[in-house]
Amino acid sequence: MDRESYESVKEEIKRSADIVDLVGNFVQLRKAGKNYVGLCPFHSEKEPSFTVNRERQMFHCFGCKKGGDIFAFWMAYHHCSFPEAIKDLAERYQVPLPQRQMSPGEKRRKELKEAIINANQKALKFFHETLVGSSSAEKARAYLKSRGIDKAVIEEFKLGFAPPKWDKLANYLSREKVPPGVAEAAGLVILNNKGRYYDRFRDRIIFPIFDLKGRPVGFGGRVLDNGHPKYLNTPETAVFQKGSLLYGLHAAYTHMRSERKALIVEGYMDFLALWKWGLKNAAATLGTALTPLQVRRLKGYVDEIITIFDSDEAGRKAALRGLPIFINEGVRSKALLLPEGHDPDSFLNTFGSDRFADMLKNATPLLEFYLSQTLVVGNQGLEEKVTAVRELLPRLLEVKDPMLRSAYVTKIAETVGIKERIVWEELDKLSREGGSADAGATQSSLRASLAIKYNRDMHVLNLLIHHPEVASDLSDCPWEEFVQDECTCKLIARFFDKLKKGGQFAPEQLLEELEDEGARNELREALMLPSFYDEASAQLAASEIRRKIDEIRITSSIREARERGDMEQLNTLLRERARLHEDMLN
């Protein structure tokens, strides 16, 4: 694609898309003046600093500084390259996409990802057709039937079966012209020390794992006997990172968004059981505890996450690991412990969905769940309680909000029966041993810096953005002496230069011309701010800025005259400053 065609497609996508609608599919947004705000999907926060502006068709996070247009959001959210974002959005908004010349590196990465997806699609077809029609899958079909998984669910989630042969899939992929190196890169086959490929998944029920675009990016396999491991996943590949994926999320996220609640279970079968019973706002982890990235993605859809545990030691430890993640991500989190001997499937089959819904209503906040499981049930002695507290303290150190941390310390001390002071001393000791640093001074310095910029520098930039016809007159005075921040100074200079050359322009056009990321962050933040002035006060503000510039110039000259001992010049300058103050009073 030549540059002209490329820019044409880009602009056509921008005309067809609305960034508020697009981002709103993945982040819960609320109206705030001319902007829309929500919790940032790219970093941990409890107060919304992620801002989307419909008029300028851009987003910016005042916390982590990520921002840009719809393409920047798509790339960051879906972890893809710019060409991939162009392609995805062109398809989404039905914009014809001419081909462009890619760099060799881009081409290799794109071709590898496409080849892996293609291999996965062929493997999915092989596994699914084997489950549905092969005599080797009778035991698998019987097992799914015994678990209440009907044909509709099998078809909807494309469940499959890997036959108990060493190279059945490898041979199939070879016949389908999938290169063995690609099959290996997809995690479907393994090369042995004799130079032959054999299947990774054998004699297992197969659960295809889809990304949010509905593409098969990996697989999970479950044994039918007592073999080990019980579950086996695709290894990390160019398209599969299990720490960022949740099983079933591609089908469930719209239901989560409508109900504002997500149910998280521990396995594929648990997810399918909930889905079968009509609980479609659920997803399953892929054999690991929830990660910050997964929670961050979920909080774009929901206000509350309920994690459902089996009644075992692993569930208690999982709750402990998840506690700081949920707190730091600012998501209300609860835990539901099923009765002993039950998983979601067996509980629903035994007691029904109404009873399950009642249990969900009574789910316990995550810390209370952990404390009740560790400290109350079993009537432990003091030594066991102290051990439990020490197990919990490292997780408390991960809680970033000091007020929440304090509330948790109080709760723990009350529950265990230990003086709160002792808990704080242990926490402080652990903190010092871990070498944690107090960032208070740094934050204080940052706030002071921001105050200076918003009191002075940002006012000039704000005038240029919203009242360029007024602010452009400032270019003929030494405004550089007024602006203190170097980055803002460069931005203002670019504004004045562009205004002189071509007259008024849409200020967001500058974003694509700026090479420095810091300058782009600065401009995005300024673009998100409303006008500080109405039409009448803008002229007064420009006059006040000009007066302050004159005052700075005169004050500097007075200091120099004093240093030189030039009394005549000093008296002239003092009279000039007095006249300036008189004009201000009049």
ABEGO torsion letter per residue (X at the ends): XBAAAAAAAAAAAAAABBAAAAAAAABBBBBBEABBBBBBAABBBABBABBBBAAAGBBBBAAAGBBEBAAAAAAAAAGBBAAAAAAAAAAAAGBBBBBBBBBAAAAAAAAAAAAAAAAAAAAAAAAAAAAAABAAAAAAAAAAAAAGBBAAAAAAAGBBBBBABAAAAAAAAAAAGBBAAAAAAAGABBBBAAGBBBBABBGBBBBBBBBAAGBBABBBBBBABABOBABBBBBBBAABBAAABBBGAAAAAAAAAAAGBBBBBABAAAAAAAAAAGBAABBBBBGBBBBAAAAAAAAAABABBBBBBBBBAAAAAAAAAAAAAAAAAGBBBBBBBBBBGBBAAAAAAAAEAAAAAAAAAABBBAAAAAAAAAAABGGBBAAAAAAAAAAAAAAAAABABAAAAAAAAAAAAAAAGBBAAAAAAAAAAAAAAAGBBBAAAAAAAAAAAAAAAAAAAAAAAAAAAABAAAAAAAAABBAAAABABAAAAAAAAAAAAAAAAAEBBBAAAAAAABABAAAAAAAAAAAABBBABBAAAAAAAAAAAAAAAAAAAAAAAAAAAAAAGBAAAAAAAAAAAAAAAAAAAX
